[in-house]
Amino acid sequence: MQTTVGPDLTQREKDLQLQCNLRLAGTAFAGAGGVMSRNVFAILGAAFNGGAALQGPCKEFWDSTSRFRG
């Protein structure tokens, strides 16, 4: 397996990356739980939380690492 090593992230970027990953993972688990229990409100909540994550910490992380994409 090949590992690509890039430039170091700042502490703020590492924090944003962690927040984004945790929010998206939580969204996936909540959505799966909603589907399994057939709970429409849990599914809608997961979708809303996922959207908030993509517009919040994930977008901030993407914007703050734009220097890597030249």
N, C-alpha and C positions, 0 to 999 in steps of 0.2 A: 504494500500500500504506500502511495506517495503522499507526503504531507507538504502542502504549500505554506511557506512562511512569508508573511508580508510585514509591512511596517508595524511598529508597536502602536497600540491604541493608547490614548490618554486615559486617565482614571475615569473621567466623565463619560467617555465613549464606552469603556468597559461596563460602567454602571447602567448606561442606557441599553447596552446589548443584553445585559442580564435581565433588566426590567422587561424588555421586549420579549425575550425568550420565555420568561415566567408567565407573562400575561397571555401569550399565545398558547402555551402548554395548558394553562388553566382553562382557556377557552375551549380547547380541543376536548379536554376531559369533561367539562360541563356540557358541551354539545353532545358528546357520546352518551353521557348519562341521561340527558334529556331524550335522546332517541331511544335508548334502551327502555326507559320508563314511560315512553310516549307522552312526555310532559312538554307541551307546546311552549309554555312560559320559560322553561329551562332552556329550550332551544333558542327562543328569541333573546333571552338574556345572554346566552353565549355568543350569539351573532352580534348583539350590541356591544358586548365587552371586546370581542375581536375587532370590531370597527374602531372602538375607542383606542385599542392598543396600536392599531395600524396608523391612526392619526396622531397618537401621542408619542410614547417612547420609541416606537419603531421608526416613525418618520423623523424624529429628532436624531436617532442613531444614523439613519440613512443620510440625512443632511450633513451631519457632523463628520462623516467619513467620505464626503465627496472628493476630498483631495486625493484619495487613492484611485479614483476612477478617471483622473486627469481630464 
